[in-house]
Amino acid sequence: MNILLAVDGSAYTKKMLAYLAAHDELLGPKHAYSVITVQAELPARARAALGKDVVDEYYAEQAEKVLAPVTKFLDRKGLTTKRIVKIGPAGATLGKVADAGKYDLLVMGSHGHGALGTLVMGSVTTQVLANSRVPVLIVR
């Protein structure tokens, strides 16, 4: 199975990894793994003021903070992963990458804001479900 792991560096990412570690059918050498983090795009004025090189370095540093612990965890399990970094709205971007990459499963943690929080802030999970045809495993 070709599995896409969506990570954001939060406690919910850790819960998702713990869930995978407890389920041998999802975490093992018989599967291929890609780990993705989606960075929110800086405002246009900030990008213009800072310059392309500084902005690119910022995105790279933020992505490394998120991806390094996950990659280390998977390395300890003897699994190699492909790392993906994208910039943009998280939900829509995750959905598009999942579809384009021909993944069999997208696994992600959910912050679980509840109905009111989702109404006010939106939900990355809801956006992923709306933008992808790939099955999604949501870990809470």
Backbone torsions as a table, in degrees:
resi	resn	phi	psi	omega
1	MET	NA	142.4	177.6
2	ASN	-99.5	110.3	-171.0
3	ILE	-113.8	132.6	176.2
4	LEU	-105.3	123.0	178.6
5	LEU	-104.7	116.3	178.7
6	ALA	-91.6	123.1	-175.9
7	VAL	-129.3	147.6	178.4
8	ASP	-132.8	5.3	177.4
9	GLY	82.9	3.6	-177.5
10	SER	-88.2	176.6	174.9
11	ALA	-61.8	-26.2	-179.7
12	TYR	-72.1	-28.9	172.9
13	THR	-66.7	-42.3	178.8
14	LYS	-62.8	-40.7	177.7
15	LYS	-63.0	-40.2	179.5
16	MET	-63.7	-42.8	179.3
17	LEU	-66.8	-38.5	177.3
18	ALA	-63.3	-40.1	177.3
19	TYR	-61.4	-46.6	179.5
20	LEU	-61.5	-41.8	-178.9
21	ALA	-63.3	-28.5	-179.8
22	ALA	-84.9	-5.2	-177.9
23	HIS	-125.8	94.4	-176.9
24	ASP	-57.3	-28.0	-178.8
25	GLU	-69.5	-17.0	179.7
26	LEU	-105.1	-21.6	-175.3
27	LEU	-125.1	103.1	-179.7
28	GLY	-175.3	170.9	-174.8
29	PRO	-69.1	-11.7	179.9
30	LYS	-77.6	-7.9	-179.5
31	HIS	-109.8	157.2	172.2
32	ALA	-105.0	137.0	-176.1
33	TYR	-122.2	137.8	168.7
34	SER	-123.6	138.9	178.9
35	VAL	-114.8	126.6	-177.8
36	ILE	-122.2	140.0	167.8
37	THR	-127.6	140.5	179.7
38	VAL	-116.2	119.4	179.9
39	GLN	-92.4	136.3	175.7
40	ALA	-65.8	138.2	-179.1
41	GLU	-73.0	134.5	175.5
42	LEU	-67.0	151.8	176.8
43	PRO	-58.8	148.8	-176.4
44	ALA	-56.8	-40.1	-179.8
45	ARG	-64.8	-38.8	178.5
46	ALA	-66.5	-42.9	178.5
47	ARG	-61.1	-42.2	-179.4
48	ALA	-66.3	-40.8	-178.1
49	ALA	-69.9	-36.9	-175.9
50	LEU	-82.8	-33.0	-177.2
51	GLY	93.9	154.4	-174.6
52	LYS	-59.0	-44.8	-176.7
53	ASP	-63.4	-43.3	-179.9
54	VAL	-66.5	-42.8	179.8
55	VAL	-64.2	-44.8	178.9
56	ASP	-61.6	-40.5	178.2
57	GLU	-64.7	-41.0	177.7
58	TYR	-59.7	-49.4	179.4
59	TYR	-59.7	-42.6	-179.7
60	ALA	-63.4	-42.9	179.3
61	GLU	-64.4	-44.0	179.9
62	GLN	-64.2	-41.7	179.2
63	ALA	-64.7	-41.0	179.9
64	GLU	-63.1	-38.9	177.6
65	LYS	-59.4	-35.7	-178.5
66	VAL	-82.1	-44.5	-172.3
67	LEU	-79.7	-32.2	-174.9
68	ALA	-57.4	-50.1	-179.4
69	PRO	-65.5	-34.0	179.7
70	VAL	-69.3	-45.2	178.3
71	THR	-61.2	-42.0	178.4
72	LYS	-61.4	-43.7	177.9
73	PHE	-59.0	-47.8	-178.6
74	LEU	-69.4	-34.6	175.8
75	ASP	-61.4	-41.8	179.0
76	ARG	-63.0	-26.3	177.1
77	LYS	-85.1	-0.4	179.7
78	GLY	79.8	22.1	-177.1
79	LEU	-108.9	135.9	174.5
80	THR	-96.5	147.3	-176.6
81	THR	-133.8	155.8	170.2
82	LYS	-97.9	134.6	179.7
83	ARG	-102.5	133.8	-179.7
84	ILE	-127.8	131.1	176.1
85	VAL	-123.3	127.0	177.9
86	LYS	-128.5	155.4	177.7
87	ILE	-118.0	131.4	177.8
88	GLY	145.7	-166.7	178.0
89	PRO	-70.1	126.4	-170.3
90	ALA	-58.7	-52.7	-174.4
91	GLY	-60.4	-51.7	-178.9
92	ALA	-64.9	-40.7	-178.9
93	THR	-65.7	-44.5	178.5
94	LEU	-60.7	-43.5	179.2
95	GLY	-61.0	-44.3	-179.5
96	LYS	-66.2	-43.1	179.7
97	VAL	-64.7	-41.6	179.3
98	ALA	-59.9	-44.4	179.2
99	ASP	-68.3	-46.9	-176.4
100	ALA	-66.6	-32.3	-177.6
101	GLY	-84.3	1.6	179.5
102	LYS	54.3	46.6	178.1
103	TYR	-79.9	149.7	177.7
104	ASP	-88.0	-23.6	-176.7
105	LEU	-156.9	138.3	172.4
106	LEU	-111.7	125.3	179.9
107	VAL	-114.5	131.1	-179.3
108	MET	-149.7	154.2	173.1
109	GLY	-88.1	153.7	179.3
110	SER	-117.8	134.9	178.5
111	HIS	-73.8	-23.7	175.1
112	GLY	59.7	56.4	-178.6
113	HIS	-68.5	-16.8	-176.0
114	GLY	88.9	174.6	-174.2
115	ALA	-63.6	-46.3	-178.7
116	LEU	-67.1	-44.5	178.5
117	GLY	-61.9	-40.1	178.4
118	THR	-65.9	-39.7	178.7
119	LEU	-61.6	-42.5	-176.7
120	VAL	-78.7	-47.2	-172.5
121	MET	-99.3	-15.6	-173.4
122	GLY	82.7	172.1	-178.0
123	SER	-136.7	125.5	176.5
124	VAL	-61.4	-41.0	180.0
125	THR	-59.4	-45.9	178.8
126	THR	-61.0	-41.6	179.4
127	GLN	-66.3	-38.6	177.6
128	VAL	-62.6	-47.0	-179.7
129	LEU	-61.5	-34.4	179.9
130	ALA	-76.5	-23.5	-173.3
131	ASN	-109.4	8.3	-176.8
132	SER	-140.7	149.3	174.4
133	ARG	-102.4	0.5	-179.1
134	VAL	-80.2	138.0	175.0
135	PRO	-58.7	141.4	-176.7
136	VAL	-121.7	128.4	172.8
137	LEU	-102.8	116.0	-177.9
138	ILE	-104.2	123.7	-179.8
139	VAL	-107.4	126.6	178.3
140	ARG	-117.1	NA	NA
